[in-house]
Amino acid sequence: MSAAFPNFPITCQRYYLNLQSNMKISNLIAGLLCLFLSFSCLASNRLTQTVTNTTVLDIDGHELQADTNYYIHPTTSGNGGGLALASRDRTCPFYVMQENLEPSNGLPLRFLTMENKQQFISLSTDLNIVFYAATICVQSTAWRLGGIDEVTGRRYVMSGAVTGHPGIDTVRNWFKLEKYGGGNGYMIVFCPNVCSFCKVVCGNVGVFSENGKRWLALSDQPLIVGFKKT
């Protein structure tokens, strides 16, 4: 600067040099801040994509919402209708069954999560599944997995569960939704994580035809379903 402005006072020259140095530091800070924000945006986008990819969708392509009524239908035609409740031996509790007629919607259901603030249903999340209906049995219409049936050796899905309160006492009351292959269908799975020390035998929920009725129970062949908002 002295060569360019030989007549500048020494104090002004020093001030100019300090200003140049401060501008370089400011530019460096601004660049680092921009780089940090870029990485933050990239991480946020990746997180959003992950959440979207693991969110369960209904048959219209919308996110499955907690505490909202849906019908559950098989994804392929000719495999019966929606889900409902019925008595297997003319006593309570009722068991979960599938309507024989394909046009039947069955009963509406709701999905309840352990985290009440969770708005959307994600894959592999422990859920209470509850029929939004009333029966002659004075008990809950929430799903639970029964013990081994003495006659058939199967474990049927029943009503009468307590919602919430995850732990050893409620381990049979929790189900999950999992993606089936690469299509649009989902499986209902029993494999709860609400009790870390409980010995749980996991399995898919399928359908067994008995005496003209279709009962839900653990099966090697899962029932592939979709969700229709009521």
C-alpha positions in Angstrom: 0.0 0.0 0.0 2.9 2.3 0.7 3.9 2.2 -2.9 0.4 2.8 -4.2 -0.4 5.5 -1.7 3.0 7.0 -0.6 1.3 10.0 0.9 -1.1 8.0 3.2 -0.3 8.4 6.9 1.2 5.4 8.6 -1.8 5.0 10.9 -4.1 4.8 7.9 -1.9 2.2 6.2 -2.0 0.1 9.3 -5.8 0.4 9.5 -6.2 -0.7 5.9 -4.0 -3.7 6.4 -6.0 -4.7 9.6 -9.2 -4.3 7.6 -8.0 -6.6 4.9 -7.0 -9.2 7.5 -10.4 -9.0 9.2 -12.1 -9.4 5.9 -10.2 -12.5 5.2 -11.2 -14.0 8.6 -14.8 -13.0 8.0 -14.8 -14.7 4.6 -13.3 -17.8 6.2 -15.9 -17.9 8.9 -18.7 -17.4 6.3 -17.3 -20.2 4.2 -17.1 -22.6 7.1 -20.6 -21.7 8.2 -21.9 -22.3 4.6 -20.2 -25.7 4.5 -21.7 -26.6 7.9 -25.2 -25.6 6.8 -24.7 -27.7 3.6 -23.9 -30.8 5.5 -26.8 -30.2 7.9 -29.2 -29.9 5.0 -27.8 -33.0 3.4 -28.3 -34.9 6.7 -31.8 -33.6 7.1 -32.7 -34.7 3.5 -31.3 -38.1 4.2 -33.3 -38.4 7.4 -36.5 -37.3 5.7 -35.9 -39.8 3.0 -35.4 -42.6 5.6 -38.6 -41.7 7.4 -40.5 -41.6 4.2 -39.2 -45.0 3.1 -40.1 -46.6 6.3 -43.6 -45.1 6.7 -46.5 -47.5 6.0 -48.8 -46.2 3.2 -52.5 -46.9 2.7 -54.0 -48.0 -0.7 -54.2 -44.4 -1.8 -50.5 -43.8 -1.2 -51.0 -41.7 1.9 -49.1 -42.2 5.2 -50.9 -44.5 7.6 -51.9 -42.4 10.6 -52.1 -43.4 14.2 -55.5 -43.3 15.9 -57.4 -43.2 12.6 -59.9 -45.7 11.3 -59.0 -48.1 8.5 -60.3 -51.2 6.9 -57.8 -54.0 6.3 -58.2 -55.9 3.0 -56.2 -58.5 1.2 -54.2 -57.0 -1.7 -55.2 -59.7 -4.2 -58.7 -60.5 -5.4 -60.4 -63.8 -4.5 -58.9 -64.0 -1.0 -61.8 -62.9 1.0 -62.9 -59.5 2.5 -62.0 -57.4 5.5 -61.4 -58.3 9.1 -64.0 -58.6 11.9 -64.7 -60.4 15.1 -66.6 -63.6 15.8 -67.0 -66.3 18.4 -65.4 -69.6 17.9 -67.2 -71.5 20.6 -70.1 -69.3 21.4 -68.3 -67.7 24.4 -66.2 -64.6 24.9 -63.7 -63.5 24.0 -64.2 -63.0 20.3 -61.5 -64.1 17.8 -60.3 -62.1 14.8 -61.6 -63.5 11.5 -61.7 -62.6 7.8 -65.0 -62.1 6.0 -65.6 -64.6 3.3 -67.2 -62.2 0.8 -64.7 -60.0 -0.9 -66.9 -56.8 -1.1 -67.3 -56.9 2.8 -65.1 -54.2 4.5 -65.3 -55.9 7.9 -64.9 -53.7 10.9 -62.8 -50.5 11.1 -59.5 -50.7 13.0 -57.1 -48.3 14.6 -53.3 -48.6 15.1 -52.0 -47.3 18.4 -48.2 -46.8 19.1 -46.3 -46.8 22.3 -45.4 -43.1 21.6 -48.7 -41.3 21.7 -47.1 -38.3 19.9 -46.2 -40.4 16.9 -48.5 -39.3 14.0 -47.6 -41.8 11.3 -47.2 -45.6 11.5 -43.7 -46.9 10.6 -42.5 -50.4 9.6 -41.3 -52.7 12.4 -43.0 -50.5 15.1 -44.7 -52.2 18.0 -48.5 -51.5 17.7 -51.8 -52.2 19.4 -54.4 -53.0 16.8 -57.9 -52.2 17.9 -61.3 -52.7 16.3 -63.3 -49.5 16.5 -66.5 -51.3 17.3 -68.5 -52.8 20.1 -69.4 -56.4 20.8 -71.6 -58.3 23.3 -68.4 -59.2 25.2 -67.7 -56.7 27.9 -64.1 -56.3 27.1 -61.6 -54.6 24.8 -61.6 -55.2 21.1 -57.8 -54.8 21.0 -55.8 -57.7 19.5 -53.8 -60.2 21.4 -52.2 -63.5 20.5 -53.7 -66.5 22.2 -52.0 -69.6 23.6 -51.5 -72.8 21.7 -55.0 -74.3 20.9 -55.3 -77.8 22.3 -57.2 -79.1 19.2 -55.5 -77.4 16.3 -52.1 -76.5 17.8 -52.5 -73.0 16.4 -52.1 -69.7 18.0 -55.1 -67.6 17.1 -55.5 -63.8 17.2 -58.1 -62.8 19.8 -59.7 -59.7 21.3 -59.5 -58.6 24.9 -56.1 -57.0 25.0 -55.0 -54.1 27.2 -53.7 -51.2 25.1 -50.4 -49.5 26.1 -48.3 -50.4 29.1 -45.5 -52.2 27.2 -43.8 -54.9 29.2 -43.9 -58.5 30.3 -47.6 -58.4 31.2 -48.7 -57.1 27.7 -46.1 -58.8 25.5 -48.9 -60.8 23.6 -50.7 -57.5 22.7 -48.2 -56.0 20.3 -48.0 -56.5 16.6 -46.0 -55.0 13.7 -46.5 -54.1 10.1 -43.8 -55.2 7.6 -43.4 -54.8 3.9 -44.1 -57.9 1.8 -41.5 -58.3 -1.0 -41.2 -55.4 -3.4 -44.9 -54.9 -3.9 -47.5 -52.6 -2.2 -48.7 -55.2 0.3 -47.9 -55.5 4.0 -47.7 -58.4 6.5 -49.0 -58.3 10.0 -46.3 -59.8 12.2 -46.1 -60.9 15.8 -42.6 -60.2 17.1 -42.8 -57.6 19.9 -39.8 -55.8 21.4 -41.6 -54.4 24.4 -40.0 -56.9 26.7 -36.2 -57.3 26.3 -35.9 -60.4 28.5 -39.1 -62.2 27.3 -38.7 -65.3 25.1 -41.0 -64.6 22.2 -41.7 -67.0 19.3 -42.2 -64.7 16.3 -44.5 -65.4 13.3 -46.6 -64.0 10.5 -50.3 -63.6 10.9 -52.1 -65.7 8.3 -55.6 -67.2 7.7 -56.9 -70.7 8.3 -60.2 -71.9 7.0 -62.2 -73.9 9.5 -65.9 -74.9 9.2 -66.6 -72.2 6.7 -64.9 -69.4 8.6 -61.5 -67.8 8.2 -59.6 -67.3 11.4 -56.4 -65.3 11.9 -53.5 -67.1 13.5 -49.7 -67.4 13.2 -48.8 -69.0 9.9 -45.9 -69.7 7.6 -48.0 -68.1 4.9 -48.8 -64.5 5.8 -52.0 -62.6 4.8 -50.9 -59.8 2.5 -53.0 -56.8 3.2 -53.6 -53.1 2.3 -55.2 -50.3 4.4 -58.2 -48.3 3.3 -59.1 -45.2 5.2 -62.8 -45.2 6.3 
